[in-house]
Amino acid sequence: MKILIGCEFSGEVRRAFRAKGHDAWSCDLHMSEDHSTYHIQWDLKKTLLRETWDALITFPPCTYLAASGARWWAQKQQEQANAVEFVKWIYDQPIPLIAIENPIGCLSRLWRKPDQIVQPWWFGHGETKSTCLWLKGLPLLKPTNLVDGREARVHYISPSKNRWRERSRTLPGFAQAMADQWCNPHS
């Protein structure tokens, strides 16, 4: 399958799908951390309009969507409206399999409730971070490796200019669960 992983700079999800035999590409305005030739450093909208994809898995920027930034929503109404419209635009693409990931935030109120909320500790990481999934044509994810010792590591990352990168990074177990359970080329 030809799969686009939108708004992903780490390459974690792309690599998981490529390891399963898919023609998977990541796309982000930022350079890929792994400097892969399978990364498109360009606008997601332009990339979607130029190619045909079987599946789209996206991680839209949560700056104006996540509940962690709720105290600034009143001053960022236009930015938030634009972010919500971007998410809706993604979901409305003529692609049969779509997943949109974002933390708990305003999408439940301004668009629709998520199909599923998952946690990193479902997939082998001893952390808590409620992560919403809006799905089209894809099944709910099943836990693969429940772990104890859960902590809110992401919440306590020290302020820095790259804090957003660490907070938005997809963990390997989560990426592996997506690749194992969605878009199986042998099903």
C-alpha positions as CSV (number, residue, x, y, z in Angstrom):
1,M,0.0,0.0,0.0
2,K,1.0,3.6,-0.6
3,I,0.8,5.4,2.7
4,L,1.5,9.0,3.6
5,I,2.4,9.9,7.2
6,G,1.5,13.6,7.5
7,C,3.0,16.1,9.8
8,E,5.7,13.6,11.0
9,F,9.3,14.8,11.3
10,S,10.7,11.9,13.4
11,G,10.1,9.1,10.8
12,E,9.0,6.7,13.6
13,V,5.7,5.8,12.0
14,R,7.0,5.8,8.4
15,R,9.8,3.4,9.4
16,A,7.3,1.0,11.1
17,F,5.1,0.9,8.0
18,R,8.1,0.5,5.6
19,A,9.4,-2.4,7.8
20,K,6.0,-4.1,7.1
21,G,6.6,-3.8,3.3
22,H,4.5,-0.7,2.6
23,D,5.5,2.2,0.3
24,A,5.3,4.7,3.2
25,W,6.4,8.3,3.1
26,S,6.5,11.0,5.8
27,C,5.7,14.6,5.0
28,D,6.3,17.7,7.1
29,L,7.4,21.3,6.8
30,H,10.4,20.3,9.0
31,M,13.3,18.2,7.9
32,S,13.2,14.5,8.9
33,E,15.3,13.7,11.9
34,D,16.6,10.6,10.2
35,H,17.4,12.4,6.9
36,S,15.5,9.7,5.0
37,T,15.0,9.8,1.3
38,Y,11.4,8.7,2.1
39,H,10.6,12.0,3.6
40,I,8.9,14.9,1.7
41,Q,9.8,18.2,3.3
42,W,6.9,20.2,1.9
43,D,3.3,21.3,2.6
44,L,0.9,18.4,3.3
45,K,-1.9,19.9,1.3
46,K,0.3,20.2,-1.8
47,T,1.6,16.7,-1.4
48,L,-1.9,15.2,-1.1
49,L,-3.0,17.0,-4.2
50,R,-0.1,15.8,-6.3
51,E,-0.2,12.1,-5.5
52,T,-2.7,9.2,-5.0
53,W,-2.5,7.5,-1.6
54,D,-4.2,4.3,-0.2
55,A,-3.9,5.5,3.4
56,L,-3.2,8.7,5.3
57,I,-2.0,8.9,8.9
58,T,-1.6,12.4,10.3
59,F,-0.4,14.1,13.4
60,P,-1.6,17.7,12.8
61,P,0.1,20.4,14.9
62,C,-1.7,20.6,18.3
63,T,-0.5,24.1,19.2
64,Y,-4.0,25.6,19.0
65,L,-5.9,22.4,19.6
66,A,-4.5,20.7,22.7
67,A,-6.1,21.3,26.1
68,S,-2.6,22.0,27.5
69,G,-2.9,25.4,25.6
70,A,-6.5,26.2,26.6
71,R,-5.5,29.3,28.6
72,W,-4.5,30.9,25.3
73,W,-7.5,29.9,23.2
74,A,-9.3,33.2,23.8
75,Q,-6.5,35.2,22.2
76,K,-5.9,32.6,19.4
77,Q,-9.4,32.1,18.0
78,Q,-8.5,32.5,14.4
79,E,-5.5,30.2,14.7
80,Q,-7.6,27.6,16.4
81,A,-10.3,27.9,13.7
82,N,-7.7,27.4,11.0
83,A,-6.3,24.4,12.8
84,V,-9.7,22.8,13.1
85,E,-10.4,23.4,9.4
86,F,-7.1,21.8,8.6
87,V,-8.1,18.7,10.5
88,K,-11.5,18.6,8.8
89,W,-9.9,19.0,5.4
90,I,-7.6,16.0,6.1
91,Y,-10.6,13.8,7.1
92,D,-12.5,14.8,4.0
93,Q,-9.8,13.7,1.6
94,P,-10.8,11.0,-0.9
95,I,-8.5,8.4,0.7
96,P,-10.2,5.2,2.0
97,L,-8.1,4.8,5.1
98,I,-7.4,7.9,7.3
99,A,-6.2,8.3,10.9
100,I,-5.8,11.7,12.7
101,E,-3.9,11.8,16.0
102,N,-4.1,14.6,18.5
103,P,-4.1,15.1,22.3
104,I,-7.2,15.8,24.3
105,G,-8.4,19.2,23.3
106,C,-11.0,21.3,21.5
107,L,-11.6,19.0,18.5
108,S,-14.2,17.0,20.5
109,R,-16.1,20.2,20.9
110,L,-15.5,22.0,17.7
111,W,-15.6,19.0,15.3
112,R,-16.5,15.6,16.7
113,K,-15.6,13.2,19.5
114,P,-12.6,10.9,18.7
115,D,-13.2,7.3,17.8
116,Q,-10.7,6.2,20.3
117,I,-8.4,7.4,23.1
118,V,-5.2,5.5,23.6
119,Q,-2.3,5.6,26.1
120,P,1.5,4.9,25.6
121,W,1.3,2.3,28.3
122,W,-0.9,0.2,26.0
123,F,2.1,-0.2,23.7
124,G,5.0,-0.9,26.0
125,H,5.9,2.6,27.3
126,G,5.5,3.4,31.0
127,E,3.9,6.8,30.4
128,T,0.5,8.5,30.4
129,K,-0.5,10.7,27.6
130,S,-4.2,10.6,26.5
131,T,-4.0,10.5,22.7
132,C,-7.1,10.8,20.5
133,L,-7.7,9.0,17.2
134,W,-10.2,9.9,14.6
135,L,-10.5,7.0,12.1
136,K,-11.9,6.5,8.7
137,G,-11.9,2.9,7.4
138,L,-9.4,1.8,10.1
139,P,-10.1,-0.4,13.1
140,L,-9.6,0.7,16.7
141,L,-6.1,-0.1,18.0
142,K,-5.8,-2.9,20.5
143,P,-3.3,-2.8,23.3
144,T,-0.1,-4.8,22.5
145,N,2.0,-4.6,25.7
146,L,0.3,-3.2,28.8
147,V,2.9,-1.9,31.3
148,D,2.9,-0.7,34.9
149,G,5.0,2.2,36.4
150,R,3.0,4.9,34.5
151,E,4.1,8.5,34.8
152,A,3.3,11.7,32.9
153,R,6.8,12.2,31.5
154,V,5.7,14.3,28.6
155,H,3.9,16.7,30.9
156,Y,7.1,17.3,32.9
157,I,9.5,18.0,30.1
158,S,11.5,21.1,30.9
159,P,10.8,24.3,28.9
160,S,13.2,24.6,26.0
161,K,13.1,25.7,22.3
162,N,12.6,22.1,21.3
163,R,10.1,21.1,24.0
164,W,7.4,20.8,21.3
165,R,9.4,18.2,19.5
166,E,9.7,15.9,22.5
167,R,6.0,16.4,23.5
168,S,4.8,15.5,20.0
169,R,7.1,12.6,19.3
170,T,5.4,9.3,18.5
171,L,6.7,6.5,20.6
172,P,8.0,3.3,18.9
173,G,5.5,0.9,20.4
174,F,2.6,3.1,19.3
175,A,4.0,3.3,15.8
176,Q,4.5,-0.5,15.7
177,A,0.9,-1.1,16.8
178,M,-0.3,1.1,13.9
179,A,1.8,-0.7,11.4
180,D,0.8,-4.2,12.8
181,Q,-2.9,-3.5,13.0
182,W,-3.6,-1.1,10.2
183,C,-3.1,-1.6,6.5
184,N,-1.8,-5.1,6.6
185,P,-0.6,-6.0,3.1
186,H,-1.5,-9.7,3.7
187,S,-5.1,-9.2,4.9
